[in-house]
């Protein structure tokens, strides 16, 4: 998802690629919200939603990408990290390490 988050990107294409990856691994496709823009509110359009989206990502938008993977006994969800969409691609806005923490 992150590698596709460029200015002009179609959120539905990003979500479709994520769904294809997840289903190939045996996980269900995203059923709620795989990511969204952030601004005056924490969740704004454009959104990566199975309900559809017509607004494309633009330079200087802030987005949060948070796909989920779940099975019968476990649920995986990344801590939301915000990214600034730049001409060169998304830039992380936090200093936290981008790694998996098991609790």
WOJOTA-V268611 format. One line per field, one symbol per residue. ss: DSSP state (H for helix, E for strand, - for the rest). A space follows every 50 residues. Layout:
ss: ???
This chain:
ss: -HHH-----EHHHHHHHHHHHHHH--------EEEEEE-----EEEEEE- -----E-----EEEE--EEE----EEE----EEEEE--EEEE-------- ---
